[in-house]
């Protein structure tokens, strides 16, 4: 998952729980513009602590795992589109 996909994931999880951006930002002590920028992919340097706080707030966690050497479905589609 890349940075933009992570921001989109946070946005979708927040909306699925019926939480407004302003409410989540207030609860986490963030500026709403920071949260909005992260969700839209406009903010590239938000910091790991903030991202972890967002995920925890939405009842998710980060679990590291080894990257597979097998291609992902997304990478195969991208490769096909490049041909």
N, C-alpha and C positions, 0 to 999 in steps of 0.2 A: 504494500500500500504506500503510495507516495503522499507527499505533504498535502497536495490539493484534495486527494481522495479522503484523507483523514479529516480535513476541514468539512468536507461534504458529509462525511459520516457523523460528525458532531452535530451538524445542522439537522440532518434527518432524525437523529436520536432525540435531539431537543424538541423538534416539532412533534414527533410521535408521542412525546410525553406532555404535550400541550404547554410547554414552557416558552415564554416570550424571551427574546434576546435580552431585553433590559432587565428582566427578572434574574436571569442566569448571571448576567454581568454583575448586577448588584450583589447577588449572593456570593459570588466568587471574588468580589473586590476588583473587578476588571472594568475598563471603559467599554461601553457598548460598541464603540467603533473598533476596538481591538478584536472583540468577539466576531463582529460582522466581517472584518477583514480576513480573519482566519477562516471563517466558514466559506467565504467567497474565493479564497486563494490569493487575495491581494496582499496579505501580510505574510512575509516569508520568514521572519525572524521573531517568533513569539516566545520561544523558550520552552524547554521540556517540562519544567515545573507547572507552568500554566496549562499546557496540554494535558498533563496528568491530572491536574485539578478538575479540568473540564470533564474528562472521561470518568473520574471518580464521582463527580456530581451527577452524571448521567447513569451511574451504576455499571460502568465498564472498567476494565483494567487492561494493562498492556502486559502481554506475556511473550517474551522473546522465544523465537524458535529458529532453527537452522533454515537457511534458504535452500529450497529444493533445486537440484540441477535440472530438473525437468521444466520445460516451458509452461508458463501459465496460459490459460485460455486467452487472456487479454494480450499477452505477448505474441501468441500465434495470430490473432486477428490483426495486430499492428504490423506484423511481418507480412501478412497477406496483402494488407492495404498498401505497403511500400513497394510491392512488385508491380 
